[in-house]
Amino acid sequence: MRKLLTIIVLAFVCTTASFAQFEKGKKYLGADINGLGVSYSQESDFTLKVGGNAGYCVEDNLLVIGHLGFDYTYEELRTLSVGAKLRYFIADSGVFLSAGARFLREFSDNNDFQITPEVGYCYFLNGNLALQPSIYYDLSFSDFKEKSRIGFSLGLGWYF
């Protein structure tokens, strides 16, 4: 029993000690891919969303992120997006909550503004590189029923 307790305590200490990446002043670069047919919306087309992110920790566990991305559907580029979000890491655990907004320029001459809440986890592969799976919700202001979607995202982030 003592060995098991020691292993649990050591695992906890090692896990929490590895999250110094969320300290004030740290920088972040990342890329994410989402859609891949695992999102749900009234629009049932295959959609691939790819985005690049850059951020800065303004306080411990609070990251401000700028986003630039595009949506690709079958054989055409559908939208370009630009936005910003706040990401809060819960108690250095790697679990994060995000809230943001973005503007989408659709090539079908429609534009959209979206609110983008997200919950995810940072799994560090080494001291700086993290795999970031998350679940997101894109809340559309131009057409709630047709353009709002829930989906899964997989990101790769570098904290330095």
Secondary structure, 3 states (H helix, E strand, C coil): CHHHHHHHHHHHHHHHHCCHHHCCCCEEEEEEEEECCCCECCCCCCEEEEEEEEEEEEECCEEEEEEEEEEEECCEEEEEEEEEEEEEECCCCCEEEEEEEEEEEECCCCEEEEECCEEEECEECCCCEEEEEEEEEEEECCCHHHHCEEEEEEEEEEEC
